[in-house]
């Protein structure tokens, strides 16, 4: 399982890094993603072009009025299409071509091994992976457990997947001067923060200084720096899923 997580984290970083470089606008049940600010409400008043009396009411504009929220804005409701073992096996065959062109032999072997292990876990109902989220195939995550479970436990009465923003994992991944992947976690011992206030504190005091040094040293691009220092996870997940 640790090997699967390592290859997944590195592969997720490669996909995020590639998207940013091209400026294109991822015991208990755990949720993993192949990671920004609860936007404050903007108030817009209607100002007439003539001398008519100004309206007494102010129109309240919500920039997230297209998002399905749960009980709070820390909960998103997602329409998810899940991979079946059969459809995932078909995807592995397609990914082999990509792997042969983009990986060295050792990486490719490890990639195939991890994907085959994923497939076996899916057959045992220990792993569920998204094929699309709200119709977007580029967005995705997985949900896994050491014991078999039913993914419907994570759905609301209308069939939407309940995505909770917190706990939120604060992790920075970069490639060092030796070509080795380095992973640095922030927050508690497991690398999590549990609300927006904690996130902003860790962001200001730890993430921004750390990523600033990596940016100056050339280990992070400006795009990746912006990604890691985003002001609020809500914005990140809304952009990803909606």
C-alpha positions in Angstrom: 0.0 0.0 0.0 2.9 2.4 0.8 4.4 1.7 -2.6 1.1 2.4 -4.3 0.8 5.7 -2.4 4.4 6.8 -3.4 3.9 6.1 -7.1 0.4 7.8 -6.9 1.8 10.9 -5.3 4.7 11.2 -7.8 2.4 10.5 -10.7 -0.1 13.1 -9.4 2.7 15.7 -9.0 3.9 15.0 -12.6 0.3 15.6 -14.0 -0.2 18.8 -11.9 3.3 20.1 -12.9 2.6 19.4 -16.6 -0.8 21.1 -16.4 0.7 24.2 -14.8 3.7 24.4 -17.2 1.2 24.4 -20.2 -0.9 27.1 -18.4 -3.9 24.8 -18.6 -6.9 26.9 -17.1 -5.2 14.6 -7.9 -7.5 1.1 9.6 -10.1 4.0 8.4 -11.5 4.8 5.0 -9.3 7.4 3.5 -9.7 9.8 0.5 -6.8 10.7 -1.8 -6.5 13.2 -4.6 -5.0 13.0 -7.8 -5.1 19.8 -4.2 -8.1 27.4 -2.3 -10.1 30.6 -0.5 -13.8 30.8 0.5 -14.5 33.8 -1.7 -16.0 36.6 0.3 -19.4 37.7 -0.9 -19.2 40.7 -3.3 -21.9 43.3 -3.0 -22.8 45.0 -6.2 -25.2 48.0 -6.3 -27.2 49.0 -9.3 -26.3 52.6 -10.2 -28.8 54.2 -12.6 -27.5 56.2 -15.6 -29.8 59.1 -14.9 -30.9 60.9 -11.9 -33.5 58.3 -10.8 -33.5 57.4 -7.1 -31.0 54.7 -6.2 -32.5 51.4 -5.3 -33.1 50.8 -1.6 -31.8 47.1 -1.8 -28.3 45.9 -2.5 -28.0 42.9 -4.7 -26.0 40.1 -3.1 -23.7 38.3 -5.6 -22.3 34.8 -4.8 -19.4 33.8 -7.0 -20.0 30.2 -6.0 -23.7 30.1 -6.8 -23.1 27.2 -9.3 -21.5 25.0 -6.7 -23.4 22.3 -4.8 -22.6 22.6 -1.1 -23.6 20.4 1.8 -24.5 21.7 5.2 -21.6 24.1 5.1 -19.2 25.5 2.5 -16.6 23.1 3.8 -18.6 20.3 2.1 -19.0 19.8 -1.6 -21.5 17.5 -3.3 -20.1 15.8 -6.3 -21.7 13.8 -9.2 -19.2 11.0 -9.6 -18.8 8.2 -12.2 -16.7 5.4 -10.8 -14.3 3.0 -12.6 -15.3 -0.6 -12.6 -12.5 -3.2 -12.5 -13.3 -3.9 -16.2 -13.1 -0.3 -17.3 -10.0 0.3 -15.2 -8.3 -2.7 -16.8 -9.0 -1.1 -20.2 -7.5 2.2 -19.1 -4.3 0.4 -17.9 -3.8 -0.9 -21.4 -4.1 2.6 -22.8 -1.7 4.1 -20.2 0.9 1.5 -21.1 1.6 3.4 -24.3 2.0 6.7 -22.4 4.3 5.0 -19.9 6.6 3.5 -22.5 7.1 7.0 -24.0 7.5 8.9 -20.8 9.2 6.6 -18.3 12.5 4.8 -18.0 12.3 1.0 -17.6 12.4 1.0 -13.8 9.7 3.6 -13.6 7.6 1.8 -16.1 7.9 -1.5 -14.2 6.9 0.2 -11.0 4.0 2.0 -12.7 2.6 -1.2 -14.0 3.0 -3.0 -10.7 1.2 -0.3 -8.8 -1.7 -0.2 -11.4 -2.1 -4.0 -11.2 -2.2 -3.7 -7.4 -4.9 -1.0 -7.7 -6.9 -3.2 -10.0 -6.8 -6.1 -7.5 -7.9 -3.8 -4.7 -10.9 -2.6 -6.8 -11.9 -6.2 -7.4 -11.9 -6.7 -3.6 -14.0 -3.5 -3.0 -11.1 -2.0 -1.1 -10.5 0.8 -3.6 -12.8 3.0 -5.6 -11.5 5.4 -8.3 -13.3 8.1 -10.1 -13.6 8.1 -13.9 -15.2 11.5 -14.0 -16.4 14.2 -11.5 -19.3 16.5 -12.5 -18.5 15.3 -16.1 -14.9 16.3 -15.9 -12.5 13.4 -16.6 -9.4 15.5 -15.7 -10.6 15.7 -12.1 -10.3 12.7 -9.9 -9.7 11.0 -6.6 -9.7 7.6 -5.0 -11.2 6.2 -1.8 -9.6 3.2 -0.1 -9.7 1.0 2.9 -7.8 -2.0 4.3 -11.2 -3.9 4.5 -13.9 -4.2 1.8 -16.5 -1.4 2.0 -19.4 0.1 0.0 -18.8 3.5 -1.5 -22.5 4.3 -1.1 -21.6 5.0 2.5 -20.0 8.2 1.3 -23.1 9.4 -0.7 -26.0 11.6 0.4 -29.6 10.7 -0.2 -29.5 12.2 -3.7 -26.5 10.1 -4.7 -23.9 12.9 -4.6 -20.5 12.1 -3.2 -19.8 14.0 0.0 -16.4 15.7 -0.3 -15.2 17.3 2.9 -12.5 20.0 2.5 -11.1 19.4 5.9 -9.0 17.7 7.2 -6.8 19.1 4.4 -3.3 17.7 3.7 -0.6 20.4 3.2 2.2 18.7 1.2 4.9 20.2 -1.0 6.5 17.9 -3.6 9.5 18.9 -5.7 12.5 17.4 -7.6 15.9 18.3 -6.1 19.2 18.9 -7.8 19.9 15.2 -7.9 16.6 14.4 -9.6 15.2 12.9 -6.4 11.6 13.6 -5.4 11.3 15.4 -2.1 8.1 15.5 0.0 7.6 17.9 2.8 4.4 17.9 5.0 3.0 20.7 7.1 0.3 21.0 9.8 0.0 18.2 12.3 2.2 15.1 12.5 0.3 13.5 9.6 0.4 16.7 7.5 -3.1 17.9 8.0 -4.9 21.1 9.0 -8.5 21.1 10.2 -10.1 24.4 9.3 -9.5 27.5 7.2 -8.0 29.4 10.2 -5.3 26.7 10.7 -4.7 26.6 7.0 -4.0 30.3 6.8 -1.7 30.3 9.8 0.4 27.4 8.4 0.3 29.0 4.9 1.7 32.3 6.1 4.2 31.1 8.7 5.5 27.9 7.0 4.4 27.2 3.4 5.1 30.7 1.9 8.6 31.0 3.3 9.5 27.4 2.4 8.1 27.6 -1.1 9.7 31.0 -1.5 13.1 29.5 -1.0 12.4 26.7 -3.4 11.3 29.2 -6.0 14.5 31.3 -5.6 16.6 28.1 -5.9 14.8 27.0 -9.0 13.2 23.9 -7.6 9.7 25.3 -8.1 8.3 27.2 -11.1 6.1 30.2 -10.5 3.1 28.2 -11.4 3.8 25.5 -8.8 4.6 28.2 -6.2 1.1 29.7 -6.9 -0.4 26.3 -6.6 1.1 25.5 -3.2 0.4 29.0 -1.8 -3.2 29.3 -2.8 -5.2 31.3 -0.3 -8.1 28.9 0.4 -8.6 25.2 -0.5 -12.2 25.9 -1.4 -11.1 27.8 -4.6 -8.8 24.9 -5.5 -11.5 22.2 -5.2 -14.1 24.3 -7.0 -11.8 24.8 -9.9 -11.0 21.1 -9.9 -14.5 19.7 -9.7 -16.9 22.3 -11.1 
